[in-house]
Every structure is written in structure tokens, then in C-alpha cells.
Amino acid sequence: MKTAKSITISIAIAIGMTFGLAETAIANDDEIDELLEEAEELQDNLKEEEALELYHEILELDEEHYEALWNASLLTTRKYYRVEDEDDQKEGYAKALEIAEKAVDLHSDEGHSHYVYAVAKGRLYDLKGTRDMIEASHEIEERIEKAADLIPDYAPVWHLWGVWHSDIADANRAERAAARMVSDGLPDDAEEDKAEEYLKKAIDMMPESILFRVDLAKHYMSVDEEVKAKEVLEEAASMEPEMMDDDDKKEEAKELLEELG
């Protein structure tokens, strides 16, 4: 039987442990806030790999942290998009998709979870081949649509939505033939008009993006609208780089202009 003294000691220990846990949680929250602020600043300064490292540090402190999850997934996809080796790309995209899956599982009511899932899965399955991409296209469509509903003011969603419509609408005969061998086939609601509409919407929302213009020009090229493509490419080629990879996209715009003659 416990004495009054032993009960008092037990209560004191329990209270001490509670306060200790609370202090640790507060310390973690403060550290996370500092890391998050630093990561965002690094991204603003186009230092994505350094920012990615900090998002992983945040996830070590809080594995369910929403901002860290979706940013880590997106920056991982972007990091491996710049890698030349296809096997390395697949490995990197798989990592990004794993993080995105966790974001969707934990934060399904947040638009960026669905956006980064669509980005990572699109990149990964594009490398796997036509059949795999066809099978993934329906889920990618659902994720983009969900993201567009939840974060309609986020320009990259409309860029991705536009590219999706362009790519699916432009699927060649071989891909269509392959699609007939897959149960669901290719989505039948992709439209060229929506591709143009959504890509233009993304540009209106983020006019500094060279990438968005290059992808709009590629869409025009795919539907034999060369005059429109040239106009957009000339604009892209004349812009001052402001975002990550803008120099490369500017060069791509110039190369496409040369192709069009």
C-alpha cells in the first residue's frame, strides 16, 4: 500500500514528466518554425536543394508536418528532373511519390497534397512506358482536379492541368491502340481547348513564368498553330530569368523558334 509520501512523489514525477514533454514540444515547434522560415527563404532565393534538406530536418522532428511533406515531395521531383540518368530519375521520382502518398493520407483536405502526388506520379509513370502511363492517367487526372478545386489560386495547378489535357489529347495512334488493351483506356475528357485555356490561365496568374509559356507554345505546335507558337516563344525568349531553370527554358524557347523557322 502506497503511503501519502510515495503518492505525493509519484504525482510530482508525473507532473514533471508532463511539463518536460510540453517543454520539448514547444522547443520542437519553435525549431520547426525557424527551419520552415529558412527553407522558404532559400526557395525564394532559388536554392532548392538546400531548402529540401531543411524540409527533411523538419520531418525528422514532425513526420506529419504538412508544409514539409508537400514541399519535400515537390522539390525532390524537381531535383531529379534535372538528373540525366533515367534510373536515378526513377528512383528519385519514386521517393517523391512516397512522400506525396503520405501527404495525401495525412492531409487529404489540402490541395497541395494532391498536386504533388500528380506531379510525382506523372513524372515516374512517364518513364515506365505507355501502358503504365495510361493506367496512371486516370488517377493523375483525379488528383489534379482535386487540387484545382482546393487551391484554385495556385498557378502551377492550372499549368499541370493544361499540360495534362494537351498530352492526353495529343496521344498518338500507337498510344491509343495500347490504351484499348488497358481496361480503362485513356481518359476521354481531355480537350485541346482546355489545354490552351488552363495554360493561359496559369500565365495570367504567374506572368513571370517562362516555363508556362514554353509549354503553351509546345501545345500550339502539337495542334499545328505555328503562328501562335512563335508569338509565345518570342515572348519567352525575350524575358528576364526570375525562376529556377529559367535560363534552360529560355534556351529551349530559342531552339524551338529555330525549329519553326
VEXDREN-2710 file (C-alpha; in Angstrom, 1 decimal):
% VEXDREN-2710
k/r/px/py/pz
1/MET/0.0/0.0/0.0
2/LYS/1.3/3.4/-1.0
3/THR/2.0/5.9/1.7
4/ALA/0.9/9.6/1.3
5/LYS/4.5/10.5/0.8
6/SER/5.0/7.9/-2.0
7/ILE/1.8/9.1/-3.7
8/THR/3.0/12.7/-3.5
9/ILE/6.3/11.8/-5.1
10/SER/4.6/9.9/-7.9
11/ILE/2.4/12.8/-8.6
12/ALA/5.3/15.2/-8.6
13/ILE/7.2/12.9/-11.1
14/ALA/4.2/12.7/-13.3
15/ILE/3.7/16.4/-13.3
16/GLY/7.5/16.9/-14.0
17/MET/7.3/14.5/-16.9
18/THR/4.2/16.3/-18.3
19/PHE/5.9/19.6/-18.1
20/GLY/9.1/18.1/-19.7
21/LEU/7.1/16.8/-22.6
22/ALA/5.4/20.1/-23.0
23/GLU/8.6/22.0/-23.0
24/THR/10.1/19.6/-25.6
25/ALA/7.0/20.1/-27.8
26/ILE/7.3/23.8/-27.5
27/ALA/11.0/23.7/-28.3
28/ASN/10.3/21.5/-31.4
29/ASP/7.6/23.9/-32.6
30/ASP/10.0/26.8/-32.3
31/GLU/12.7/24.9/-34.1
32/ILE/10.3/23.9/-36.8
33/ASP/9.1/27.4/-37.3
34/GLU/12.7/28.6/-37.7
35/LEU/13.5/25.8/-40.1
36/LEU/10.4/26.5/-42.1
37/GLU/11.1/30.2/-42.4
38/GLU/14.7/29.5/-43.5
39/ALA/13.5/26.9/-46.1
40/GLU/11.0/29.3/-47.6
41/GLU/13.7/32.0/-47.8
42/LEU/16.1/29.5/-49.6
43/GLN/13.4/28.7/-52.1
44/ASP/12.8/32.4/-52.7
45/ASN/16.5/32.6/-53.5
46/LEU/16.3/29.6/-55.9
47/LYS/18.3/27.4/-53.5
48/GLU/16.0/24.4/-53.8
49/GLU/18.4/21.6/-52.7
50/GLU/19.4/23.5/-49.5
51/ALA/15.7/24.1/-48.8
52/LEU/14.9/20.4/-49.4
53/GLU/17.5/19.4/-46.7
54/LEU/15.7/21.7/-44.2
55/TYR/12.3/20.2/-45.1
56/HIS/13.7/16.8/-44.3
57/GLU/15.0/18.1/-41.0
58/ILE/11.5/19.3/-40.2
59/LEU/10.1/15.9/-41.0
60/GLU/12.6/14.3/-38.5
61/LEU/11.0/16.5/-35.8
62/ASP/7.5/16.1/-37.1
63/GLU/6.9/13.3/-39.7
64/GLU/3.4/14.5/-40.3
65/HIS/4.2/18.2/-41.0
66/TYR/2.1/19.3/-44.0
67/GLU/4.2/22.1/-45.4
68/ALA/7.4/20.0/-45.1
69/LEU/5.7/17.0/-46.7
70/TRP/4.4/18.6/-49.8
71/ASN/7.4/20.8/-50.3
72/ALA/9.8/17.9/-49.9
73/SER/7.9/15.9/-52.4
74/LEU/7.8/18.7/-55.0
75/LEU/11.5/19.7/-54.6
76/THR/12.5/16.0/-54.8
77/THR/10.7/15.7/-58.1
78/ARG/12.2/18.9/-59.4
79/LYS/15.7/17.8/-58.2
80/TYR/15.6/14.5/-60.2
81/TYR/14.0/16.1/-63.2
82/ARG/17.4/17.8/-63.7
83/VAL/19.2/14.5/-63.4
84/GLU/20.2/12.9/-66.8
85/ASP/20.4/9.2/-65.8
86/GLU/17.0/7.7/-66.2
87/ASP/17.4/5.0/-63.5
88/ASP/18.4/7.8/-61.0
89/GLN/15.3/9.7/-62.1
90/LYS/13.0/6.8/-61.5
91/GLU/14.5/6.3/-58.0
92/GLY/14.1/10.0/-57.2
93/TYR/10.5/10.2/-58.5
94/ALA/9.6/7.1/-56.5
95/LYS/10.9/8.9/-53.4
96/ALA/8.9/11.9/-54.2
97/LEU/5.7/9.8/-54.8
98/GLU/6.2/8.1/-51.5
99/ILE/6.3/11.4/-49.7
100/ALA/3.3/12.6/-51.6
101/GLU/1.3/9.5/-50.7
102/LYS/2.0/10.3/-47.1
103/ALA/0.8/13.8/-47.6
104/VAL/-2.4/12.6/-49.2
105/ASP/-3.0/10.0/-46.5
106/LEU/-2.5/12.6/-43.7
107/HIS/-3.8/15.8/-45.3
108/SER/-6.3/14.7/-47.9
109/ASP/-8.2/18.0/-47.5
110/GLU/-5.2/20.1/-48.6
111/GLY/-4.8/20.9/-52.3
112/HIS/-1.0/20.8/-52.4
113/SER/-1.0/17.1/-51.3
114/HIS/-2.9/16.1/-54.4
115/TYR/-0.9/18.4/-56.6
116/VAL/2.5/17.0/-55.6
117/TYR/1.1/13.5/-55.9
118/ALA/0.0/14.2/-59.5
119/VAL/3.4/15.7/-60.3
120/ALA/5.5/12.9/-58.9
121/LYS/3.3/10.1/-60.3
122/GLY/3.2/11.8/-63.7
123/ARG/7.0/12.0/-63.9
124/LEU/7.5/8.5/-62.6
125/TYR/5.0/6.8/-64.8
126/ASP/6.0/8.7/-67.9
127/LEU/9.4/6.9/-67.6
128/LYS/7.8/3.5/-67.1
129/GLY/6.2/3.3/-70.5
130/THR/3.0/3.8/-72.4
131/ARG/0.9/1.1/-70.7
132/ASP/1.9/2.2/-67.2
133/MET/1.2/5.9/-68.0
134/ILE/-2.2/5.0/-69.5
135/GLU/-3.1/3.2/-66.3
136/ALA/-1.9/6.1/-64.1
137/SER/-3.5/8.8/-66.3
138/HIS/-7.0/8.5/-64.6
139/GLU/-5.7/8.8/-61.1
140/ILE/-3.4/11.7/-62.1
141/GLU/-6.5/13.4/-63.6
142/GLU/-8.4/12.9/-60.4
143/ARG/-5.6/14.4/-58.3
144/ILE/-5.2/17.4/-60.5
145/GLU/-8.9/18.1/-60.5
146/LYS/-9.0/17.8/-56.7
147/ALA/-6.1/20.2/-56.3
148/ALA/-7.7/22.7/-58.7
149/ASP/-10.9/22.6/-56.5
150/LEU/-9.0/23.1/-53.3
151/ILE/-6.3/25.6/-54.3
152/PRO/-7.7/27.4/-57.4
153/ASP/-5.4/30.4/-56.9
154/TYR/-2.2/28.2/-57.2
155/ALA/-0.9/28.8/-60.8
156/PRO/1.1/25.6/-61.1
157/VAL/-2.1/23.5/-60.7
158/TRP/-3.5/25.1/-63.9
159/HIS/-0.2/24.7/-65.7
160/LEU/-0.2/21.0/-64.8
161/TRP/-3.9/20.7/-65.7
162/GLY/-3.2/22.3/-69.1
163/VAL/-0.3/20.1/-69.9
164/TRP/-2.3/17.0/-68.9
165/HIS/-5.1/18.0/-71.4
166/SER/-2.5/18.7/-74.1
167/ASP/-0.7/15.4/-73.6
168/ILE/-3.7/13.2/-73.4
169/ALA/-5.5/14.9/-76.3
170/ASP/-2.3/14.6/-78.4
171/ALA/-1.8/10.9/-77.7
172/ASN/-0.7/9.2/-80.9
173/ARG/-2.3/6.3/-82.7
174/ALA/0.1/3.8/-81.1
175/GLU/-0.8/5.0/-77.7
176/ARG/-4.5/4.9/-78.5
177/ALA/-4.0/1.3/-79.7
178/ALA/-2.2/0.4/-76.5
179/ALA/-4.9/2.1/-74.5
180/ARG/-7.5/-0.2/-75.9
181/MET/-5.5/-3.1/-74.3
182/VAL/-5.9/-1.4/-70.8
183/SER/-9.2/-1.7/-69.1
184/ASP/-9.9/2.0/-68.6
185/GLY/-8.1/3.2/-71.7
186/LEU/-7.0/6.8/-72.0
187/PRO/-9.3/9.4/-70.3
188/ASP/-11.8/10.6/-72.9
189/ASP/-12.5/14.0/-71.5
190/ALA/-9.1/15.7/-72.4
191/GLU/-9.7/18.7/-74.7
192/GLU/-7.3/20.8/-76.7
193/ASP/-9.4/23.9/-75.9
194/LYS/-9.0/23.2/-72.2
195/ALA/-5.2/22.8/-72.6
196/GLU/-5.0/26.3/-74.1
197/GLU/-7.4/27.8/-71.6
198/TYR/-5.6/26.4/-68.5
199/LEU/-2.1/27.2/-69.7
200/LYS/-3.2/30.8/-70.4
201/LYS/-4.8/30.9/-67.0
202/ALA/-1.5/29.8/-65.4
203/ILE/0.4/32.5/-67.3
204/ASP/-2.1/35.2/-66.2
205/MET/-1.7/34.1/-62.6
206/MET/2.1/33.9/-62.8
207/PRO/3.2/36.1/-65.7
208/GLU/6.9/35.8/-64.7
209/SER/7.0/32.1/-65.7
210/ILE/9.0/31.2/-68.8
211/LEU/8.1/27.5/-68.3
212/PHE/4.4/28.1/-68.7
213/ARG/4.9/29.9/-72.0
214/VAL/7.2/27.2/-73.4
215/ASP/4.6/24.6/-72.6
216/LEU/1.8/26.7/-74.1
217/ALA/4.0/27.0/-77.3
218/LYS/4.5/23.2/-77.3
219/HIS/0.8/22.8/-77.2
220/TYR/0.3/25.1/-80.1
221/MET/2.9/23.2/-82.0
222/SER/1.1/19.9/-81.3
223/VAL/-2.1/21.3/-82.8
224/ASP/-0.4/22.9/-85.8
225/GLU/-0.8/26.5/-84.6
226/GLU/2.7/27.6/-85.5
227/VAL/1.9/31.3/-85.7
228/LYS/0.7/31.3/-82.1
229/ALA/3.6/29.1/-81.0
230/LYS/6.1/31.6/-82.5
231/GLU/4.5/34.5/-80.7
232/VAL/4.6/32.8/-77.3
233/LEU/8.2/31.6/-77.9
234/GLU/9.4/35.0/-78.9
235/GLU/7.9/36.4/-75.7
236/ALA/9.5/33.6/-73.6
237/ALA/12.9/34.1/-75.3
238/SER/12.9/37.8/-74.5
239/MET/12.1/37.5/-70.8
240/GLU/14.5/38.0/-67.9
241/PRO/15.1/34.9/-65.9
242/GLU/13.5/35.1/-62.5
243/MET/12.7/31.5/-61.5
244/MET/14.6/28.2/-61.2
245/ASP/15.6/26.7/-64.5
246/ASP/14.5/29.9/-66.4
247/ASP/17.9/30.0/-68.3
248/ASP/17.3/26.5/-69.6
249/LYS/13.7/27.3/-70.6
250/LYS/14.8/30.4/-72.3
251/GLU/17.3/28.4/-74.3
252/GLU/14.6/25.8/-75.2
253/ALA/12.4/28.6/-76.4
254/LYS/15.1/29.8/-78.8
255/GLU/15.7/26.3/-80.0
256/LEU/12.0/25.7/-80.7
257/LEU/11.9/29.0/-82.6
258/GLU/14.8/27.8/-84.8
259/GLU/12.9/24.6/-85.5
260/LEU/9.8/26.5/-86.6
261/GLY/12.0/28.7/-88.9
END
